[in-house]
Amino acid sequence: MFDGLYFEFPKIAFVIFFFVACETLCKMRLTSIYFPHLRTFAGATHASSKLLFFLKWLAIVMLIVALMSPVKDEKYELDPKEGYEIVLILDASQSMSAQGFDMSNIQSNRFDVVKEIVSDFIQKRKSDNMGLIVFGEFSFIASPLTYDEHILSRIVQQLYIGVAGKYTALNSALAQGVSLLKNTRSKSKVAILLTDGYSTKEIDKIPQEVAIEMAKKEGVKVYPIGIGLPHEYNSQALMEIAKASGGVAFGAANAKELQAVYERIDELEKSEIKNESFNYLHYFYAYPLFIGLISLMLYVYLRNKRGHI
């Protein structure tokens, strides 16, 4: 239990010399009283004096030890995970309300289908550190990077069309996704950008060139996915983003094709994410402090009970 124990403030131990000097040089002087049976009295109180002496010095030593703050370091390491650090960027603009994307359930809109496929993708990537950006006419971080795929899936399921406005600020969303990955340590940083429309220039404050440069600078590989018919989204812009960042642009006209796209991305080569370690300090000052206080209270009690001055 006490292996590796050390003191945070070892120099406080020198305080003991102050008490030793005081014990030696600061003797209490009392008026002499004649007592005919002095030897008998001294013999009777000798044992009690030894006990009081022991309690006094035990209290002093234990309190000094407590002030020295005995501690013990324990090192913890999180298991390294192999995988990507991925940010999912989802379009939640008004155009995602179009129906007929899933032929097996024509009544479902695009966003409902996307949520199911993305949730399934998240559950498969258990070793990845994943975050979520949602965008419309503005973008926001729906979830920071996390290894908890269950929490992330629940967040995806709670999203709805128009949560970020009805227009499309695609470049701003991409820039925010890159920023989310900026300070990560993985060698493989991936942004999966899903949209079904064109970027609204009046709303999108960040030019496409700026967003692309940010991705290149931070080493983020972007995989844009356009869903719907080819004329419904800006395939040219998505290909430019993918080419500049080292990714691949995809198109999906229906739910089955979108599922195939995420399955293909799921086959990406994994890279190691370094494990994290930290030290936890266990403090043991409470033990000598408790012993010292108990000894001090016993000392005061016995001294008063036996009539010592």
Beta strands, then each sheet from edge to edge (+ up, - down):
strand 1: 5-7
strand 2: 70-77
strand 3: 81-82
strand 4: 85-91
strand 5: 129-135
strand 6: 139-146
strand 7: 189-195
strand 8: 220-227
strand 9: 250-252
strand 10: 272-273
strand 11: 277-283
sheet 1: 1+ 2- 11+
sheet 2: 3+ 10-
sheet 3: 6+ 5- 4- 7- 8- 9-
end
